[in-house]
Amino acid sequence: MYLHEVRLPPRSRVDDSRRLLALSRRSVLARACAGLLLVCAATAASAQQDAAPAPAAAAPAAHESATSLDAVTVTAERREQNLQDVPVSVGVMQGDAMRALTAGGDDTLLALSGRVPSLYAETTTGRIFPRFYIRGLGNIDFYLGASQPVSIIQDDVVLEHVVLKSNPVFDLDQVEVLRGPQGSLFGRNTTAGIIKFDSIKPSQDYSGRMQASYGSYNTVSFDGGIGGPINDILSFRVSALYQHRDDWVDNTFTGASADGTVTPKKDAMGGFDDRNLRLQLLLTPSENFSVLASAHARDYAGTSTLFLRNAIVKGSNEVDVPRDKVAFDEAGNNPQAYKTYGGSIKATYNFGEASLTSISAYETTSGYSRGDTDGGAAANYPVRGVPNGFGQSMGQVRDLDQFTQEFRLASEGDDALQWQVGAFYFDGRDTTDFYQRAWFLQGAARNPNNWVRLRNSNTSWAAFGQLSYKVTDALTLTAGLRETKDSKRTRLLKTADTVAGVSTYTGRRDVRMSDTQPSWDLSAMYEINPNLSVYAKVARGFRGPTIQGRSAVFNADFTTADSETILSWEAGIKSSLFDNRLRLNVTGFTYTVDDIQLNGNDSNGNGVLFNADKARAYGVEADLDWRPIPNLSLTAGVSLLRSKIEDDRVYAQVCALNGTVVCTVNDPTIKVGANTFAQINGNPLPNAPKYSVNLGARYDIPVSDSGALFVSTDWNKQGYTSFVLYDSTEFNASGNFEGGLKVGYTGGYGAYEVALFARNITNEKNLKGVIENYMAAVYNEPRVVGVSLNLNWH
């Protein structure tokens, strides 16, 4: 997970033969993508031309599933459009599909991983700090002030801080994953893309829904919402999410604990309680004016990520140690807890030719996460009779306040020219503490001054616009432009002092960074026929400068990274085939990230940030929905990716404990003092699967006009994925897969459903993350089997 930049003296550039080889590879990619698109287009056009006109069919019985697909409406360009009409690669998942994945208590955000092509998600900091990757771009940093190139937007509000990004989604209408840079309309820190969640909104129709489930480990989940009119102009919706799991992991350590952790203890950790509530009010005093007010609250307490020390054996990436047992000597059995509150007001006025929208939002959070970061008890791993390796830390957000304001003026109607302009302001501030092991110890070893306090601030201003012009009935051109100023400041308010209170810190205490950058995109979409379109897009985006202040807890200076920029090219097809029974969307892409931000450790094990020269990637992604026969629905997705870091002067610190390399490093290495570093030039980006495949199916067996038995299943498989920057035998996964199954009965024309379900039905132990120096593993969630009840009423 950690890396360090070692800048060696300049060397000669790549010779001509290597350049020719690189150009040849890009040429092959271009021809392959073009060939794929042409084949798909030809196939689609042929299918449409060859299909004979279908005779008029008798009306289906009430219990039969319609074979045609419903239209999917997205807001990828900040206005409602058919998915097939937007020149953007968008993965869409409806709320019901998401809830099927989270019935077993899974994190409602991490459950998306592997279910949408080109999207990957993981965490090594529990449910309050998910990390997202789109097309291989993400950030492996676990620092509470880290920025990510994937932006999370919930109900039109951007969530910037990593804790806010963990806000669960519930009473969900739809998820949209917008792949590739989205800087023109959505701003900085979207170089990889955005994940956009939209909740079910209030309306003048009384309605409600709920899903309740119970499963293994006393796992309880409730996700529901109810709403309707208050009077002719005011409506409401109340939504709630409750997830609970008992502690189910035993702490088997029997020795002495230096910080007072109670051991051994049965069912010591692994559980959680996540309580969430949201209230929405929609005021519509006229046809032209509406105000949507929303407020939400979260109260979460659970267990931070459990690392399993020595689960990884040198020379292999296979892990098979018990999931339900650990031997932690410290960290109080890894507790974490956060409380988050927020609200927004969205006001829209339609002038006829144009509409003005204002979105004001505020978010705040506080809480902590504590963990045994060595993943075991040092006493169990002696070196020459001495306990080997201690690790414990805690991050605590004392207070965080985020305020955002957006104004957007957009054209209305169906004119050939569509436009929108706007302005955006962001202000985020937090006070965050970091505590190290000595602060927790008891007796003479305790150092009550072994912690730091940081004050972080981030402000951003932007102006943006987009024009879309329908040149002909078939051809639409779109251009977007955004100018953003992003400023950050981190102040060290308290240093990590000695027991006597003496400060030994000599680094910076006040660091400011600022940058102004343009983001833009150009696209063309051509409708070959009403069932087939092709598009091409080029886009530029940037991730703002970043400051890493946590190093001060080790008395090391701050480190920083300048803005990274991306230039992305993509082309794709969007098709609806066989009388709208099959929807197939395919995209080929390539991108270059300049000055890519990387992070890791320096030679003393302290966290650092820096920029590498470049990262390049190319790939293909495809989404398919198919209803081949009545009552059968099939979904599939696939993504193929090749990524590469390009900087022959950047080296990553490798796995080492007490000066000994503990894993198998396959890259060229150098020594810097007592530390070993590996050259990472040419290696793939971390957490960037070479491929992912997801499959889903549901079949209904009608038993009456209003009811049916059904069986549904979903599977996803992931190709080779490295968890670190250097090439190692151990720290990667290949072939990870998970599956789910659901069997039940739906009745009352969809009004209710009862079912048996299983998540991770084969109980796969998939490696999801590592702590290198301790050869520690992070697993996926265990199998959960249970029952669920869904109700819908109108």
N, C-alpha and C positions, 0 to 999 in steps of 0.2 A: 504493500500500500504506500510505502514511503519512498521518496526519491530525493536526490541531492544533485545540484548542478555543480559540476567541476568543469571549468572553462580552461581547456588546454590551449597551447599556442596555436595560431592559425595554421592550417595545413592546406595543401593544394586542393582545389576543387575537384569534383568528380570528373573523370576523363570523358572524352567524347564518346567512347563506346558505351559507357554507362548511361550517358544522356540519351543516346540513340535508343538504348534498350528501354529507358523510361518512356520516351516518346512512342516507341512501338507498343508498349503496354497500354498507354492511353488510347492509341489508335485502335487497338484491339477492343478496348472497352467501348469506345464510341461506336465501332461497327457492331459489336454485340448488342448494345442497347438499341441502336437503330434497327437492327435485324429483328430483335424481339418485338419492338413496337410495330414494325411493318407486318410481321407475321400475325400478331394479335389483331391488327386493324384489318388485314385481309381476311382472317378467319371470321371476324365479327361481321364484316360487310357481306361475305359469302353466305353466312348464316341468315342474315336478314333478307338477302336477295332470293335465296333458295326456298325460304319458308313459304309454303302455299297459304293463301288466306284461310284462316280457320273458320269453320262453319259456326253459326250461332249455337251456343251451348245452352242446355237447360239450366235453370238456376240450381246451384248446388244445395244439397241438404244442409240444414242449419249446423250440423256437427262437422261438416267438411271444412278443412283449412283451405283458404284461397291459395291458388298456386302463383299468383302474381305478387311481386315484391312491393311493399309500400315505399313511397318516395321518402327520402331522407333529407330533412332540412337542416342546414348547418349555418353558422354565423362566422365562418372562417375569415370573411372580409368585412366584419362588423355590420352586416345586414343579412337578413334571412334570404337564403338561396338554396336551390336544389344542389345536393352533393355533386351531381353529375355536371353542374354548370360552373363550378369554381376551378380556376387554374392553380389549385393547391393540392398537394398530396395529403389527404385527411383520412385518418382511421376513426371510425365511429362505433361506439358501443352504447346501446340503449340501457336505460336504468334497470329494467328487469333482468337483462343479461348480467349486469354488474352485481346485482343482488344475489343471483345464483352462485356467483363466485365467493361471496362473503358470508354466506349462510353459516359457515363453520367458524365464524369469528375472525377471519383473516382481516388484516389491515385493509381498509377500503381503498387505499391508494396503491399499496404494493401489489394488490390483487391484479392490477392491470398488467404487470410485468409478464411478457411472453404472450399475452392475449391480443396485442395489437402489433402488427409487423413493425420492426425497427424500434420498438420501445422496450427498454429494459429498466428495472428498478431494483434497488437493494438497500440494505441498511446494516451498519455495524454499531448503531447507537439507538436501537430499539424503535418503538412506534412513533417517537417524536422527531425523527430525523431521517426521512426517506431521501434517497438520492436517485435522480432520474437521468436516463441516457436515451437520446434519440439519434439514430444513425451513428452510434458509437461515441457521440460527444456527450460528456458529462463532467463531473468533478468528484473525485474519490476522497476529497478532504473532509474530515469529520469535525473541523473547527466550527464553533457556533457562529462565527462571523463569515463563513465561507459563502461565496456567490456561486450560483449554478447557471449553466447556459441553457437550461430548460426552465421556462417560466410556468408557474402554476397560477391559473386564473379561475376563481370560484365566483360564479354569479357576477361577472364583469369586474371583479376586484382582483388586482394583481397581488399575490402574496410573495414577498421578497425574502424575508428572513427564513432560515431553514426550519425553525420551529413552526412558524405560520404555515409553511408548505405542508406540514403534517396534519393540518386540520382535516378531519374525516369528511367524506362526502356522504350524504344521506338524503332520503326522499328525492332521489336523483331522477332527472328527466333524461339526460344524455351526456356522454363524454365525447369530446372531439380531441384527437391528437393531431396537431398541425405539424407536419414534419418539415425540417429545413428552416432556414432563417426566416423570422417573422418580424423583423425590426421595423418595417415601415408603419404598420398599424398597431403593433403591440410593444415596441420599444426595445431598449437595450437588454442584455442578458437573455436574449432569445436566439442566440446563434445556432442552437440545436433545434429549437422549436418550442411549442407551448402545449400544455395539456389544459384543456378548457372544460370545466364542469358547470353544468346548468341544472339548477334544482327545479322541481315542479313549482309553478307560480300560482298565486291566487287567481280566482276567476269568479264570475257570477253564477257558475254552476256548482252546486253542492257536490262534493266528492271526497273520497278518502281511500287510502290504501295502507296495508301493513304487511310486513313479513316478520314472523316470529319463528325462532328455531332453538332447538336444544340438542347438544351433542356431547361428545367425549370430553373428559376433563371438566365436566359441569360447565360446558361452554353455552352461554346464553346470548342470543342476539335478537334485538328488536329494531326494526327500521320502518317508520311509518309517518304518515302525514294526513291531515284532515283540513278541509277548508270550504269556503263558500261565501255567499253574500252576507253582509251585515245590513246594508240597505242598497238602494239603487245605484249608489256611486262608490261604495266602499266594500271591499271583500278582504278576506284574510286566509292565511294558511299557517297552521302550526305543524312543525315537523320535529321528530325526535329520533335519536339513535342511542341505543344502549348495548354495549358489548361487555361481556364478563367471561373470565375463565379463572378457575381455581389454580392456585400454585400446584405444580405437578412435577417439578424437578427437585430431586433430593440433593442436599449438600452433604457429602459423605466425609468431609475432612474431620479428623479426630484429634488433631494436634492443637497447640496453643495458637491463639490469634493475637497479633500485635495491636489490633485496633478494636478488640472487643466483640468481633463478629461471633454470633452464637452458632456453634457447630458441635457435632453433626446435627442436622435438622432435616426432618422429612418434610416433603412438600414445601421447600423453602422459597422457591421462586418460579417464574414462568407464567404467572397469572397476570390479569389486568382487569381494571374497571374503567370503561370509557363512556362518559355520559355527555350527551350533546342535545341542545335544544335550539330551535330557530323559530322566530315569529316573523311573518311577512304581512304587510298591509298594502293593498293596492287601491289607490284613490283615482277614480276616473270621472271627474266632474263634467267633462265634455268629451266628444269624440276626438278632439284634437289635443287634449292635455291629459297626462297621466303621471302619477307619482307612486313609485314602488319603494317602500321603506322596509328594511330588513335588519334584524338584530339576532345575534347568535351567541351561545356560551358553550364552553367545553370544560369539563372537569375530568382529568385523566390521572390515574395512578397505576403503575405496573412495574415491569421488570425490564431493565435495559438489556442489551444484547449479551448473550452468554457465549463466551469464548471457551473452547475446549482444548486445553493445552496438550501438546504432543499428540493430538488426533491425527496430524499429518506426519507420516514417516518419511525420512529422507530417501529419495529415489523413487517416490510414487505420489500420485495425486489421489489415490484411493483412500477414503476415510470410512471407517465403520466402527465408531465408538458409541456407547449408549447416549441417547438423546436426553434421557431423563435422570442423569446423574452427573454431578460436577464435584470437584473438591476445591472449593474456594476458601482460603484462609482469611480473606479480608473483604472489605467493601460492603459489609452489612447486607449481603445477599442481593446486591445490584438493584437498589430501588431507583425509580424515577417518577416524577409527578409534574404536571403542568396544568395551569388554568389559563384559558384564552377567552377573550371577549371581543366582539366586534359588531359593526353595523355599517349600513350604507343607505344612501338615498339616491335613487335614480329618477330624474324628472325629464320628461320628454314633451315637447310642444311641436305639433305639426302645423306649419304655416300654409300647407297646400303644395307648394313647389319644393319645399325643403322642410326638414325637421331639425330641431335643436335638442341635444341630449346633454344633460349634466349628471355626472356620477361622482358623488362625494363618499368617501369611506374612511373608517378608522378601525384599527386593529391594535390589541394590546395582549401581552402574555407575560407570564412569569412562572418559573419552575426550575427544576434541577434534574440531572441524571448522573448517577454514580456507578462506577464499575470496577471490577477486578480485571484490569487490562492485561495481566499476564495469563489469565485463563486457568489458573490452578494454584496450588500451594507450593511456594518455593521450597519448603521442607521436603517435598516429595521428589525434588529434582536437585540433589546435592552435587557439588563439584568439589572433590577432595574433602568430603565430609561437611562442606559449608552449603547452606541453602542457596539455591541458584535462581536469581531473578525475582524481583518484587515489582509489582505494578498496580497502581490504584490512582484514580483521578475522578474529579467531579467538575462538571460545568454547570453554572447556575446563572440563569437570566434573571437578574433582580427586577428589571423593568424594561419593557419594550413598548414603544409607541410608533405606529405607522399611520401616516395620513396620506391619502391620495385624492387628487381632484382632476377630473377630465371634462373637457367640453368638446363636443363634436357636432358639426353642422353638416348634414348629409342631404343629398337630393332625394326626392320622392318621385314615384311614378315609373313608367316604363320607357322613358325616352332613350334614344340611342346613346346619349352621353349621361353617365352617372358619375357623381363626384362626392367627395367628402373631405373636410378639413377639420383640424382640431388642435387642441393644446393639452398638455399633460404635465402635472406636477406631482412629485413624490418626495416625501420626507420621512425617513426612518431613523430612530434613535434608540439606543439600548445601553444599559449598564450590565455588564457581564463579569462574573467572577470565575476564576479557575483555581482549583485546589489540587495540590499534589499530596503524595502519600504521607509525608511527615506530619501534615496537619491533622490527620486522622489517628495517628498512633497514640498509645497510652504510655504513661510513665515518663522516664527521662528522655526517651527518644522523640517525644512529641515536639514539633515546632509549630507553635500557633501562628507564626508569621509566614508559613509556607503557602501563600496564595497571592493572587494579583487581582486587581479590579481594573477593567477597561471601560471606557466610554466611547462608543462608536456612533457616528452620525453619517448619514448618506442622503444627499439631496440630488434631485434630477429634474431638469426642465426639458420639455420637448415640444416641437411644433411639427405637425405632419399633415399630409394630404394624399389623396389618391384620385386618379381619373381612370374611368373605364369607358371605352367607346366601341360601340357596335358598328364596325366599318361596313359590314354587309350582314345579311341575315345569318351567315355562317361564321364570320370572323369577328372576334372581340379582342381588343387590345387593352391592356391594363398597365398602369404605371403608378408607383407609390414612392414617396420621399418623406424622410423624417430627419430632423436635425435635433440632436440630443446633447445636453451638457450634463455630465455625471460627476459629482464631487463626493469625496469621502474623507473622513477624518477619524483617527483613533488616538485617544489620549490614555496614557497609563496613570491611573489615579492612585494606585498603591503597588509597591514593588514587593517581591518575595524576599523577605529579609531573613537574617539569621535569628536564632533563638533569642539573642540579646537585643534584637530590634535594629541591627545594623544593616543598612542597604549596601549590597555589593553590585548592584546593577549599574552598568556603564553605557547602556544603549540609549536610543532615542525614546523620548516620552511623549512626543506629539508629532504625528505624521499626517500630512495632508496630501491627497492626490486628486487631480481633476483632469477631465478630458472632454473634448467636444468632437463628436463624430457624426457623419451622415450614415443613414441606412436607406437602402432603396431596393426596388425590385421592378422588373419588366417582364410581362408575360403576354403570350398570345394563345388564344383558344380557338380551334376551328372545328365546327360541327360538320362531320362528313355526312351524316344523316341523323334523324331524330334519336337514334339509338347508339350512336357512336361519335365520340369527339376525341380530338388529340390536342395536347397543349405542350408548351415549352415555357420555361421560366428561368431567369437569372436573378440572383438576389445577393445583396451585401448586408451584413449585420455586424454588430460588435458586442463584446462583453466588457463592461467598464473596468477600470483599474481596481485592484484588490489589495487590502492590507491584512497581514497576518500578525496579530499582536500576542497570540497565546504563548509564543516563545519566551516572553518575559517571565513566565512562571519558572523557567529554567535559567533565568538571568541572562538570556540571550536577546540580542537586538531584534526589533521588528524586521520582517521581510515583506517585500512588496512585489507586485506584478503589474506591468503596464497593460493597457487594453489589448485584447485580442480581436482580430477581425476575420471574417469569413466571406469567401466568395463561392457561391453555390450555383450549379447548373443542374437542371433536371428537365426531363421530358416524359410524358405519359399518355396513356389512353384511358378513357372512361367509357364503358360500354354497358348496354342493357340488351340482353340477347334472349332469344326463344320466348317471344311474347312477354317480355319483362319477368321471366322466371329465373334469370341468371344475371347478376350484376358483377362485372369483373373490371377492376381498376388496377392498372399496372404503371409503375413509375421507375425509371432509371435515373440515377443521380451521380454526381461527383462534386467534391468540394475541396477547397484548400483553406486551412486556418493559418493565418500568419500570427506570429508572436503568441502561440498558444500558451495559456496559463497552466502550469503544472505545479505540483506541491509535494512535499515529503519531508525528509529529515536531512539535517546537515551532519557533518562528521561527528558531532557530539550527541546526536540523537534528537536535536531540537527541530521543531517544525519550521519549514521554509516555504516560500513562494518564489517562483521565477518564471521567466518566459523562455520557451524553446523556439527555434526558428519557425518551424512549420509542422503541420500534420495534414496528410492528404487521405482521402477515402473515396471509394466508389462502391456502388451497389445497386440492387434492384429490390423493390418491395411490391407485393400484390395483395389485394383484398378481394375475396369472393363471397357472395351470398347466392344461394341456389335453392330453388324449390322444384325439384325434378318431377315430383308427383304430389297429389293432394296429401296433406298430413305429414309430409316429410320436409324438414328444413335442414340445410347444410351450410356451414360457414367454414372458411379456410383463410389462412393468411400465411405468407412466407416472406422472409427478408434475407438477402444475401449481402454480405459486407466484407470489404477489405480495407483496412485502415493502416496507416504507417506514420510514425514519427520521423521527421527529417531534421536532424541536427547532430552532426558527428562530434560535437564538443560537449554534449550533455551526458552525464553519467548518473546512474541511480545507485544509492547506497543499498547493498544487498543484505539479506538475512544474516544477522550475526548476534551472538550472545557472548558476552565476556571476551570479545575479540576473536571468537571462533565462528566461521561461516557454517551455518547449520543446515543449509539446503543445497541443492544442486543448481549451480548457475551455468547457463549455456552460452552466455555472451562473453566477449573479451572483457577482462577485468584489469583494474589498476589498484595500487595501494596508495592511500593518502594517510600517512601516519599509521595508526593501528587499524584503520578502517579499509574495507574493500568496496569498490565501486564497479558497476558494470556499465558498458556502453549500451545505450538504448536506441541508437540510431537504427531505423528500419523496423523496429518492433511495433506491434499493433497497440492501439489505445487500450487502456484498461477498461474492463467491463464493457467490451464491444464484441458481442457474439458474432462469429463468422457467419452463422445462419440461425434463424429461428423459424419454427413451423408451429402453427396452431390450427387445430381442427375441432369442429363442434357439430353435433347432430341432435335432432329431436324428432321423434316419431310419435304421432298420436293415433290411438286406436279407439274410434268412436264406439260408445256403448249406448248412447241415446242421442236425441236431437240436441241436448244441452250439455252433455258430458262426455269425457273421454279419458281413458287410461293413457299414460305417456311414459316414455323413457328418453332421457337426454344424457349426453356425455360430452365432455370437453377434454382436450389433451394439448399439451404444448411441449416442444422439444427444442433444446438450445445447443448450438454448435460450440466449437472451441472458444473459450473465454478466458483471458488472462486477467488475474486480479492485481497484478503489479506491473511496473514499467519494464522490468528486465525479464528476459526469457529464463524461466526456471522449469524444472521437471515437476515440481510440487504444486506451485501456486496457480493452478488453472483448473478448469472443468471442461469436459467434453461429453456431450450426450445427455446432459441433465434433462429429465422429463418429469412431468406431473400430469395426473389425470383426475377427473371428477365424474361422478355418476349420480343421477337423480331419477327416481322412479316414483310415480304417483298418479293421482286422479285430479282432474280439473272439471268443475261443474258449474252450473248456473250460467252458461255461456261466458265462462271466464271469471265469474264473480268470486270463486274461491278455488283453492288448490291445497291438497295435502300430499306430502311426499316424504320419502326416505332419501337421504343424500349421503354422499361420502366425498370428502375433499382429500386430495393426495391419497387416493384409494389404495395405491400399491405401497404406501408408506415409504416413498423414496427418501433417502438421505442424500440430498444434493448439497454440494459445497457451494456456499454463496459468498464467502469472504474469508480473509485470513489475517492473523497477526503474525508477521513473518518470523521475528526473532524468537518467539515462543512456539513456533510451529503449531499455532492454534487455529482451529477451524470454526466457522460459523455455518450452522445448518439452516435449511428451510424449515417450514412449519411441519409438525407431525400430522399423521392421518387423523381426521376428525369424522366420525360417523354420527348421524343424528336424524331428527325429524323436523319438518318445517310446515308452517301453515301460512298461506297467503290469502288475503282478503282484498277485494276491490269493490267499491260501491259508488253509485252516482245518484 
